[in-house]
């Protein structure tokens, strides 16, 4: 019975911990069908990296609370008693002492400011992480749409090649065609089927990637609704975008806060040479106290450590190195941000131009060319070389079309992340920013 009771208590404790942790993705119903805006909000709420960052903020907030104290420690109370033996009689000596340590040279304020700057760094990291997670979730969502487009185009390629292959076989059976023509048509059909299988696999992988970004069960059914008609971004001039991106990037704010915190830690390490002051007061009764012919003693004093043997030189060296490292990280990040923004602008413009040049109209033209080739083949105007050329052209154009879409998504994602979420790529029906 005691074992059963302990099991019940453990189960109850586990339930309480789960409730205290807040809602989980498994316990919350994701919107169906899922649109881009919903996916972004879901990822911001439930992505494990974002949730971990929120926990780090709570931890840093606790450190600020711990540092925001007026004195280094609680008051110290000491009690003492001793037996005094004298020739004529025995008596008891008793004493009480209370002491309190106080900050000196502003050490308490430095500790608090360092903790607050560390908290601000955690918040800056969180802001940039949210922007990054939203950018990557957007990319994963749009990649699913492109993967579905890849399946649809592959199905059309299979259909047109199947009809061409079937017609070539009929011509061969009727004695009007050649084995070369039939083989060419069959090869194109089988290549198209392989493309379709690959497209379906990539679509499955894209959905799994999106589910991972959303932190949901990979076996969970997920309906997607959206349009791959990406709107063109209107970008300001380079210098303006750079300035706005630098102000927007939360990780730059975090780097600045870390520099400030490291500077305060160095100041604190230097001021440790000035020891804290301990003030104390005491009361003692000797030989039974004044009432028994003894003495009552009341007094007080101050105390402090003598910084002779340990002058905290190592602490100062460590703090100085930490400050230098924080400044180096800040300078490196500022340079990386500028590089990311400039590279993102160039990559996006190139990808946008390629996507415009290789749009769906070009793919439709390639499909139409293969259909016209089939008709010309039926009329006896063209042979196997024309069939193979039209098939290869359709497959190549389809690949270039999909590659251009994926490159546009990648470039848009990189630019969104580089600008800290300032620049986002919309899909016509979604404009969440």
C-alpha positions in Angstrom: 0.0 0.0 0.0 2.9 2.4 0.8 4.4 1.7 -2.7 1.1 2.4 -4.3 0.8 5.7 -2.4 4.4 6.7 -3.4 3.5 6.0 -7.1 0.4 8.2 -6.8 2.4 11.0 -5.3 5.1 10.7 -8.0 2.4 10.8 -10.7 0.8 13.8 -9.1 4.1 15.6 -9.0 4.7 14.9 -12.6 1.4 16.3 -13.6 2.1 19.5 -11.6 5.4 19.9 -13.4 3.8 19.5 -16.7 1.1 22.1 -15.8 3.8 24.5 -14.6 5.7 24.2 -17.8 2.8 25.6 -19.8 1.1 24.4 -22.9 3.1 22.2 -25.3 2.7 21.8 -29.1 1.3 18.3 -28.6 -1.5 19.6 -26.4 -2.4 22.5 -28.6 -4.3 22.2 -31.9 -2.4 23.7 -34.8 -4.5 25.6 -37.3 -5.7 23.5 -40.3 -5.1 24.3 -43.1 -1.9 26.1 -42.0 -1.2 29.5 -43.6 2.1 31.3 -43.5 1.1 33.8 -40.8 -0.2 31.0 -38.6 3.0 29.0 -39.1 5.2 32.0 -38.1 3.2 32.7 -34.9 3.2 29.0 -34.0 7.0 28.7 -34.5 7.6 31.8 -32.4 5.5 30.3 -29.6 6.6 26.7 -29.6 10.0 26.4 -31.4 12.3 24.7 -28.8 15.1 27.2 -29.4 12.8 30.1 -28.8 11.4 28.4 -25.7 14.9 27.8 -24.4 15.8 31.5 -25.0 12.7 32.5 -22.9 13.9 30.2 -20.1 17.4 31.9 -20.3 15.7 35.3 -19.9 13.9 34.0 -16.8 17.2 32.7 -15.4 19.0 36.1 -16.0 16.0 37.9 -14.5 16.5 35.8 -11.3 20.2 36.7 -11.3 19.2 40.4 -11.4 16.9 39.8 -8.4 19.7 38.1 -6.6 22.2 40.9 -7.4 19.7 43.7 -6.4 20.4 43.5 -2.6 21.6 46.3 -0.4 24.3 44.3 1.4 26.5 41.3 0.5 24.9 38.9 3.1 22.3 38.6 5.8 23.1 39.7 9.4 25.2 37.3 11.4 24.2 36.4 15.0 26.6 34.6 17.3 25.9 33.3 20.8 28.4 32.1 23.3 28.5 30.8 26.9 31.3 29.6 29.2 31.8 28.3 32.7 34.0 30.4 34.9 35.5 28.6 38.0 36.9 30.7 40.8 38.2 29.6 44.2 35.1 31.0 46.1 32.4 30.1 43.5 31.6 29.3 39.9 29.7 31.5 37.4 28.7 31.6 33.8 29.8 34.0 31.1 27.4 34.6 28.3 27.6 36.8 25.2 25.7 37.8 22.1 27.2 39.4 18.9 25.5 40.6 15.8 27.4 41.7 12.7 26.6 43.0 9.2 28.8 43.2 6.1 28.4 46.3 3.8 29.4 47.0 0.3 32.3 49.4 -0.1 33.4 51.3 -3.2 30.1 50.8 -5.1 30.6 47.0 -5.5 26.9 46.3 -5.0 25.9 48.7 -7.7 28.4 47.2 -10.2 27.1 43.7 -9.5 23.5 44.8 -10.1 24.4 46.7 -13.3 26.4 43.8 -14.6 23.5 41.5 -14.0 21.0 43.8 -15.7 23.3 44.1 -18.8 23.6 40.3 -18.9 19.7 40.2 -18.8 19.6 42.8 -21.7 22.0 40.6 -23.7 19.7 37.6 -23.2 16.8 39.7 -24.4 18.7 40.9 -27.5 19.7 37.3 -28.3 16.0 36.3 -27.9 14.9 39.1 -30.3 17.3 38.0 -33.0 16.5 34.4 -32.5 12.8 35.1 -33.0 13.6 36.9 -36.2 15.8 34.0 -37.4 13.3 31.3 -36.5 10.6 33.3 -38.3 12.8 33.6 -41.4 13.6 29.9 -41.4 10.0 28.9 -40.7 9.0 31.1 -43.7 11.6 29.4 -45.8 10.4 25.9 -44.7 6.8 26.9 -45.4 7.5 28.3 -48.9 9.7 25.3 -49.7 6.7 23.1 -49.1 4.7 25.2 -51.6 7.6 24.9 -54.1 7.8 21.2 -53.5 4.1 20.8 -54.2 4.6 22.8 -57.4 7.4 20.4 -58.2 5.1 17.4 -57.9 2.4 19.1 -60.0 4.9 20.0 -62.8 6.4 16.5 -62.7 2.9 15.0 -63.0 2.3 17.2 -66.1 5.7 16.1 -67.6 4.8 12.5 -67.0 1.4 12.9 -68.6 2.7 14.5 -71.8 5.6 12.0 -72.1 3.2 9.1 -71.5 1.0 10.3 -74.3 3.9 10.7 -76.6 5.3 7.2 -75.7 1.9 5.6 -76.2 1.5 7.2 -79.6 5.0 6.1 -80.7 4.1 2.5 -79.8 1.0 2.7 -81.9 2.9 4.0 -84.8 5.5 1.2 -84.4 2.7 -1.4 -84.2 1.1 0.0 -87.3 4.4 -0.1 -89.2 4.6 3.6 -89.6 7.2 4.3 -86.9 10.7 3.1 -86.0 12.2 1.4 -82.9 14.5 4.4 -82.4 11.5 6.8 -82.2 9.7 4.5 -79.8 12.8 4.1 -77.6 13.3 7.8 -77.5 9.7 8.4 -76.4 9.9 5.6 -73.8 13.2 6.9 -72.3 11.6 10.3 -71.9 8.6 8.8 -70.2 10.7 6.8 -67.7 12.9 9.9 -67.0 9.7 11.8 -66.3 8.5 9.1 -63.9 11.8 9.2 -62.1 11.4 13.0 -61.8 8.0 12.5 -60.2 9.3 10.0 -57.7 12.0 12.4 -56.7 9.6 15.3 -56.5 7.3 13.4 -54.2 10.2 12.4 -51.9 11.4 16.1 -51.8 7.9 17.2 -50.9 7.8 14.7 -48.0 11.2 15.9 -46.8 10.0 19.6 -47.1 7.0 18.8 -45.0 9.1 17.1 -42.4 11.4 20.1 -42.3 8.5 22.4 -41.7 7.1 20.2 -38.9 10.5 20.3 -37.3 10.5 24.1 -37.4 7.0 24.0 -35.9 8.1 21.4 -33.2 5.1 19.1 -34.0 4.9 15.4 -34.3 6.5 14.5 -37.7 3.7 11.9 -38.3 1.0 14.5 -37.7 -1.2 15.4 -40.7 -0.6 19.0 -41.8 -2.6 20.7 -44.5 -0.8 23.7 -46.1 -2.5 26.7 -47.8 -0.6 29.3 -49.7 0.5 30.8 -53.0 4.0 30.7 -54.5 3.5 34.0 -56.3 6.2 35.9 -54.4 5.9 39.6 -54.4 8.9 41.7 -55.3 10.6 43.4 -52.4 11.0 47.2 -52.5 14.4 47.8 -50.9 15.7 51.2 -49.8 19.1 52.3 -50.9 22.1 50.3 -49.6 23.2 52.7 -46.9 19.7 53.3 -45.5 19.1 49.5 -45.3 22.4 48.9 -43.6 21.7 51.6 -41.0 18.2 50.3 -40.3 19.4 46.7 -40.2 22.1 47.5 -37.6 19.5 49.2 -35.4 17.1 46.2 -35.8 19.5 43.4 -35.1 19.0 42.1 -31.6 22.3 40.3 -31.5 24.1 43.6 -31.9 22.2 44.9 -28.9 23.2 41.8 -27.1 26.9 42.2 -28.0 26.8 45.8 -26.8 25.2 44.7 -23.5 27.9 42.0 -23.1 30.6 44.6 -23.5 29.0 46.8 -20.8 28.6 43.8 -18.5 32.2 42.8 -19.0 33.3 46.4 -18.3 31.4 46.4 -15.0 32.9 43.0 -14.1 36.4 44.5 -14.6 35.6 47.5 -12.5 34.2 45.1 -9.8 37.4 43.0 -10.0 39.5 46.1 -9.5 37.5 47.3 -6.6 37.8 44.0 -4.8 41.1 45.4 -3.5 39.0 47.6 -1.3 37.5 45.1 1.2 34.0 45.2 2.4 33.3 46.6 5.8 31.8 44.5 8.6 30.1 46.4 11.5 29.3 44.5 14.7 27.9 45.0 18.1 28.1 42.7 21.2 26.9 42.3 24.7 28.6 40.1 27.3 27.9 39.2 30.9 31.0 38.0 32.8 31.0 36.2 36.2 27.2 36.1 36.3 26.8 39.7 35.3 26.6 42.9 37.3 23.7 41.5 39.4 26.0 38.7 40.8 29.0 40.9 41.3 30.3 40.4 37.8 30.3 42.8 34.8 28.1 43.7 31.9 30.0 44.7 28.8 28.4 46.4 25.7 30.4 47.4 22.7 30.9 47.4 19.0 33.5 47.7 16.3 34.3 47.3 12.6 36.3 44.7 10.7 37.6 44.0 7.2 39.9 41.7 5.4 43.5 42.8 4.8 44.2 42.3 1.0 47.8 41.2 1.6 48.1 37.6 0.5 45.4 37.5 -2.1 45.2 40.7 -4.1 42.8 39.3 -6.7 45.3 39.8 -9.6 44.0 36.7 -11.4 40.4 38.0 -11.2 41.5 41.3 -12.8 43.3 39.5 -15.6 40.3 37.3 -16.3 37.9 40.2 -16.3 40.2 42.2 -18.6 40.4 39.3 -21.1 36.6 38.9 -21.0 36.2 42.6 -21.8 38.6 42.3 -24.7 36.8 39.2 -26.0 33.4 40.9 -25.8 34.7 43.9 -27.7 36.3 41.7 -30.3 33.0 39.7 -30.7 31.1 43.0 -31.1 33.4 44.3 -33.8 33.3 41.0 -35.6 29.6 40.8 -35.5 29.2 44.4 -36.8 31.4 43.5 -39.7 29.5 40.3 -40.3 26.1 42.1 -40.2 27.3 44.5 -42.9 28.6 41.6 -45.0 25.3 39.6 -44.5 23.2 42.6 -45.6 25.2 43.5 -48.6 25.5 39.8 -49.7 21.8 39.4 -49.1 20.9 42.3 -51.3 23.0 41.0 -54.1 21.7 37.5 -53.8 18.1 38.5 -53.7 18.3 40.8 -56.7 20.0 38.0 -58.7 17.5 35.4 -57.6 14.6 37.8 -58.3 15.9 38.4 -61.8 16.3 34.6 -62.4 12.9 33.8 -61.0 11.3 36.5 -63.3 13.2 35.2 -66.3 12.4 31.5 -65.6 8.7 31.9 -64.5 5.8 29.6 -65.0 5.3 31.0 -68.5 8.6 29.6 -69.6 7.7 26.2 -68.2 4.4 26.3 -70.0 6.1 27.2 -73.2 8.4 24.1 -72.8 5.4 21.9 -72.2 3.7 23.4 -75.3 6.8 22.7 -77.3 6.8 19.0 -76.4 3.1 18.8 -77.3 3.7 20.5 -80.7 6.6 18.1 -81.2 4.2 15.2 -80.6 1.8 16.6 -83.2 4.6 17.0 -85.7 5.7 13.5 -85.0 2.2 12.3 -85.6 2.2 14.1 -88.9 5.5 12.5 -89.9 7.4 15.8 -89.9 9.9 15.1 -87.2 11.7 12.0 -85.8 13.6 10.8 -82.8 16.1 13.7 -82.5 13.3 16.2 -82.2 11.5 14.1 -79.6 14.6 13.7 -77.5 15.4 17.4 -77.8 11.9 18.5 -76.7 11.9 16.1 -73.8 15.3 17.2 -72.6 14.3 20.8 -73.0 11.2 20.4 -70.8 13.1 18.6 -68.1 15.8 21.2 -68.1 13.4 24.1 -68.1 11.4 22.6 -65.2 14.6 22.1 -63.2 15.7 25.7 -63.8 12.3 26.9 -62.9 12.2 25.1 -59.6 15.9 26.0 -58.8 15.1 29.7 -59.4 12.2 29.5 -56.9 14.3 27.7 -54.3 17.1 30.2 -54.8 14.7 33.1 -54.4 13.4 31.6 -51.1 17.0 31.1 -49.8 18.0 34.6 -50.8 14.8 36.1 -49.2 15.5 34.1 -46.0 19.1 35.3 -45.8 18.1 38.9 -46.3 15.3 38.6 -43.7 17.7 37.2 -41.2 20.4 39.7 -42.1 18.1 42.6 -41.4 16.7 41.1 -38.2 13.3 40.7 -39.7 13.1 44.1 -41.2 12.7 42.8 -44.8 10.4 39.9 -45.4 9.2 38.1 -48.5 5.4 38.0 -48.9 3.5 35.6 -51.1 0.7 37.9 -52.4 -1.9 36.7 -49.9 0.4 36.8 -46.8 1.9 40.0 -45.6 2.5 39.6 -41.9 4.9 42.4 -41.4 
